[in-house]
Amino acid sequence: MNSKRLFGGTRLGDIANSVRDKGESSMTERSSNQAVLPTAELALQGRTSPGLTRETVLSVDARRCRGWKYHNRTDAWYTRERCEDLIRSIPKDGQQEPALARRISGDPEFDYELVYGMRRRFACEVTNTKLKVRVVDISDSQAAVLMHLENADRQDITAMERALSFQSQIEARLFPTQEALAGALNVSKGQVTKMLKAAQLLSFAPIANLFSDRSAVPVEQAYKLGTLMERPGAKEVVLQAAKNLARKEEEGGRDPRLVLKALLASLDQSRKLEPIRREYNVGRAGRAILVRNPRGKVTVAFPKGLGVGDRDAVIQAMDQILKDLG
């Protein structure tokens, strides 16, 4: 096991030693149920091979467990369809590995928060089965390392889910810098930068609203678009393209790759736009001047100013302007 390479090219033994040396000691609550520790829990204790090691776990009410707020799975996962494998297997074969939990206080609805194991929690709640959890006392930064390690080889966790998780951890200052996050998770700094740039794209509401499932957004395309949007005038062009796209109804939802392709194409189209200068009547005496430059930047000016009574006339003029811009 200690030679196994994980997400980012690291070795389990390296992260295990790092967590053991830098982290706080774990505290496990005892019960009569036993289960083999998964690799992330081995790392918490500095072990590199499970061997015959066993550890006691608790069996708790799944409904009394909430997700850790920096969990890297999106809510799109918690459906009967996407948890069907566990819904079938847990009642028949039992829960093979415990979830990792921290005890919480002051919340009347929950007793634990899960660092990982939320699909197991959903399946146990659906099947009215007790959830096996291992309760530990760890910091948020330790939890981030263990969650990353547990999910490192899981193919069902998308790159964008990891990117959004990295973003939330940086914003919450679980790690003081991108370099610190990269070092703690043993991921290259360049990879962290790319994933954060991709995740940042979804902070723009007109773009985020185009995706029913953010986890399905491809990181490579998102990173490319996010980088291009840093050019002068590019952000305005892309956001307008996103708003235009939102007005078009799509049966069966939008393919995330096609959405990003269309947004990228809007930048190419903006370079070919013909300059526009048009005047519009606003009420009886007012007027609006529309100007679009070759880069696609649009400005609307009201030379005579506006008054309180011009509201309806302005709305009417703006509706026409938007139609003319397409």
C-alpha positions in Angstrom: 0.0 0.0 0.0 2.9 2.4 0.8 4.0 2.4 -2.8 0.5 3.2 -4.2 0.4 6.6 -5.9 -2.6 8.8 -5.2 -4.3 11.9 -6.7 -1.6 14.4 -7.4 1.2 11.8 -7.7 1.8 11.5 -3.9 2.3 8.3 -2.0 0.1 7.2 0.8 3.0 6.7 3.2 4.1 10.3 2.6 0.7 11.8 3.5 0.3 9.3 6.3 3.6 10.5 7.9 2.7 14.2 7.3 -0.7 13.9 8.9 0.8 11.9 11.8 3.6 14.4 12.4 1.7 17.6 11.9 -1.8 16.7 13.0 -3.5 16.3 16.4 -4.0 12.8 17.9 -7.3 11.1 17.1 -9.9 10.0 19.6 -12.0 7.0 18.7 -15.2 6.2 20.6 -15.7 2.5 21.3 -18.7 0.2 20.5 -19.2 -3.4 19.8 -19.1 -3.0 16.0 -15.8 -3.5 14.2 -14.7 -2.7 10.6 -11.4 -2.5 8.7 -10.1 1.0 8.4 -10.0 2.6 5.0 -6.8 4.2 3.8 -7.7 7.7 4.9 -8.1 6.5 8.5 -4.8 4.6 8.3 -3.2 7.9 7.3 -4.7 9.6 10.3 -2.8 7.1 12.5 0.3 7.1 10.4 -0.2 3.5 9.1 0.7 2.5 5.6 -0.7 -1.0 5.5 -4.1 -2.2 6.9 -2.9 -5.8 7.7 -5.2 -7.3 10.2 -5.7 -4.0 12.1 -9.3 -3.4 13.2 -10.9 -0.5 14.9 -14.2 -0.1 16.8 -16.8 2.2 15.4 -20.2 3.6 16.4 -23.5 2.8 14.9 -25.6 5.9 14.8 -28.8 7.3 13.4 -27.9 8.5 9.9 -30.4 11.4 10.2 -28.4 12.8 13.1 -25.4 13.3 10.8 -24.9 16.3 8.6 -22.2 16.8 6.0 -19.0 18.8 6.7 -19.5 22.2 5.1 -16.3 21.7 3.0 -17.3 18.3 1.7 -16.3 17.8 -1.9 -19.5 16.1 -3.1 -22.3 18.3 -4.4 -25.9 17.7 -3.5 -26.5 16.2 -6.9 -25.1 13.0 -5.6 -27.7 12.3 -3.0 -30.5 10.7 -5.0 -31.7 7.1 -5.1 -30.4 6.7 -8.6 -26.8 7.8 -7.8 -26.7 5.8 -4.6 -28.4 2.7 -5.9 -25.3 0.5 -5.4 -25.2 1.3 -1.7 -28.9 1.2 -1.2 -28.8 -2.4 -2.5 -25.6 -3.6 -0.9 -25.8 -2.2 2.7 -29.0 -4.0 3.8 -27.7 -7.2 2.2 -23.9 -7.2 2.9 -23.6 -4.5 5.6 -21.6 -1.3 5.4 -18.1 -2.2 4.4 -16.3 0.9 5.7 -17.2 3.4 8.3 -17.7 7.1 7.5 -15.4 9.5 9.3 -17.2 11.9 11.7 -16.6 14.7 14.1 -18.9 15.2 17.1 -20.7 18.5 17.1 -22.5 20.4 19.9 -25.1 23.1 20.0 -27.1 21.8 17.1 -30.5 20.3 18.1 -30.8 18.4 14.8 -27.4 16.8 14.5 -24.8 15.0 16.7 -22.1 14.5 14.1 -20.7 15.9 10.9 -19.2 13.7 8.2 -15.9 14.4 6.7 -16.5 11.7 4.2 -19.2 9.1 3.8 -22.2 11.1 2.7 -23.4 8.6 0.1 -23.2 5.9 2.8 -25.3 8.2 5.0 -27.9 8.7 2.3 -28.2 5.0 1.7 -28.5 4.2 5.4 -31.2 6.8 5.8 -33.2 5.5 2.8 -32.9 1.9 4.1 -33.5 2.8 7.7 -30.1 1.3 8.6 -27.7 2.4 11.3 -24.7 4.3 9.9 -21.3 3.1 11.0 -19.0 6.1 11.8 -15.6 6.5 13.3 -15.5 9.6 15.5 -12.3 11.6 15.6 -11.1 14.9 17.0 -9.3 16.7 14.1 -9.0 20.2 12.8 -10.5 21.4 9.6 -7.2 21.3 7.8 -6.6 17.7 8.9 -10.2 16.9 7.7 -9.4 18.4 4.3 -6.3 16.2 3.9 -8.2 13.0 5.0 -11.1 13.8 2.7 -8.8 14.3 -0.2 -6.9 11.1 0.6 -10.1 9.1 0.9 -11.5 10.3 -2.4 -8.2 10.4 -4.3 -8.8 7.3 -6.4 -12.6 7.6 -6.7 -13.6 7.9 -10.3 -17.1 9.2 -9.5 -15.8 12.4 -7.9 -15.4 14.9 -10.7 -12.5 17.3 -11.2 -14.9 20.3 -10.7 -16.1 18.9 -7.4 -12.5 18.8 -6.2 -12.0 22.3 -7.7 -15.0 23.7 -5.8 -13.8 22.0 -2.6 -10.4 23.6 -3.0 -12.0 27.0 -3.5 -14.2 26.7 -0.4 -11.2 25.7 1.7 -9.1 28.6 0.5 -11.9 31.1 1.0 -12.5 29.8 4.6 -8.7 30.1 5.3 -8.3 26.4 6.1 -5.0 26.9 4.4 -3.5 30.4 4.4 -2.3 30.3 0.7 -2.7 28.2 -2.4 0.9 27.0 -1.9 -0.1 25.8 1.6 -3.1 23.9 0.2 -1.0 22.3 -2.5 1.7 21.3 0.0 -0.8 19.8 2.5 -2.5 17.7 -0.2 0.7 17.1 -2.1 -0.8 18.4 -5.3 1.3 20.6 -7.7 0.8 24.4 -7.3 0.0 24.6 -11.0 -2.8 22.2 -10.7 -4.3 24.0 -7.7 -4.1 27.3 -9.6 -5.9 25.8 -12.6 -8.6 24.2 -10.5 -9.2 27.4 -8.5 -9.5 29.4 -11.8 -12.0 26.9 -13.1 -14.1 27.0 -9.9 -14.0 30.9 -9.9 -15.9 30.8 -13.3 -18.9 29.6 -11.4 -18.9 32.6 -9.1 -20.5 34.6 -12.0 -24.2 34.0 -11.6 -25.2 34.3 -15.3 -22.7 31.5 -16.1 -23.4 29.3 -13.0 -27.2 29.5 -13.8 -26.6 27.7 -17.1 -25.6 24.5 -15.3 -28.1 22.3 -13.5 -25.2 20.2 -12.1 -22.1 22.2 -11.4 -20.1 19.0 -10.8 -20.4 18.1 -14.5 -18.6 21.3 -15.7 -15.3 20.3 -17.3 -12.3 21.9 -15.6 -10.1 22.3 -18.7 -12.7 24.3 -20.6 -13.7 26.3 -17.5 -10.1 27.2 -16.9 -9.5 28.3 -20.5 -12.6 30.5 -20.4 -11.8 31.9 -17.0 -8.3 32.8 -18.2 -9.6 34.5 -21.4 -12.1 36.5 -19.4 -9.3 38.4 -17.8 -8.6 40.2 -21.0 -10.0 43.8 -21.3 -13.7 43.7 -22.3 -13.9 39.9 -22.4 -15.8 39.4 -19.2 -18.6 41.7 -20.4 -18.9 39.8 -23.7 -19.0 36.4 -22.0 -21.6 37.4 -19.4 -23.8 38.9 -22.1 -23.5 35.7 -24.1 -24.5 33.7 -21.0 -27.6 35.9 -20.5 -28.5 35.4 -24.1 -28.0 31.7 -23.9 -30.2 31.5 -20.8 -33.2 32.9 -22.8 -33.1 29.9 -25.1 -35.0 26.9 -23.8 -33.2 23.6 -24.0 -35.1 20.3 -23.7 -33.3 17.8 -21.5 -31.0 20.4 -20.1 -27.7 21.8 -21.5 -24.6 19.9 -22.2 -21.9 21.6 -20.0 -19.3 21.2 -22.7 -21.5 22.7 -25.4 -22.3 25.6 -23.1 -18.7 26.4 -22.5 -18.0 26.0 -26.2 -20.7 28.6 -27.0 -19.3 31.0 -24.4 -15.8 30.6 -25.8 -17.1 31.2 -29.2 -18.7 34.5 -28.1 -15.2 35.9 -27.6 -14.3 35.0 -31.2 -17.5 36.6 -32.5 -16.9 39.7 -30.5 -13.7 40.4 -32.4 -15.7 40.5 -35.6 -18.6 42.7 -34.4 -19.4 45.8 -36.4 -19.3 49.0 -34.3 -22.8 50.3 -33.6 -24.1 53.8 -32.7 -27.9 54.2 -32.6 -30.2 56.6 -31.0 -33.6 55.8 -29.3 -36.4 58.0 -28.2 -37.1 57.9 -24.5 -40.5 59.4 -23.8 -41.4 62.7 -25.5 -38.2 64.7 -25.1 -35.5 62.3 -24.0 -33.2 60.0 -26.0 -30.7 57.2 -25.4 -27.5 56.6 -27.4 -26.3 53.0 -27.8 -22.6 52.5 -28.7 -20.9 49.1 -29.2 -17.2 49.0 -30.0 -15.5 46.3 -32.2 -14.7 44.3 -29.0 -18.3 44.0 -28.1 -18.3 46.5 -25.2 -21.7 48.2 -25.0 -22.6 51.6 -23.4 -25.9 53.4 -23.2 -25.9 57.1 -22.5 -28.8 59.5 -21.7 -27.5 63.0 -22.8 -30.5 64.9 -21.3 -30.6 62.9 -18.1 -33.5 61.0 -16.6 -36.3 61.9 -14.3 -38.6 59.9 -12.1 -41.4 59.9 -14.6 -39.1 58.4 -17.3 -39.1 54.9 -15.8 -41.6 53.2 -18.2 -40.0 54.9 -21.2 -36.5 53.8 -20.2 -37.7 50.2 -19.8 -39.3 50.2 -23.2 -36.2 51.6 -24.8 -33.9 49.1 -23.1 -36.1 46.2 -24.3 -35.6 47.4 -27.8 -31.9 47.9 -27.3 -31.5 44.3 -26.1 -33.5 42.9 -29.1 -31.3 44.9 -31.5 -28.2 43.5 -29.8 -29.5 40.0 -30.2 
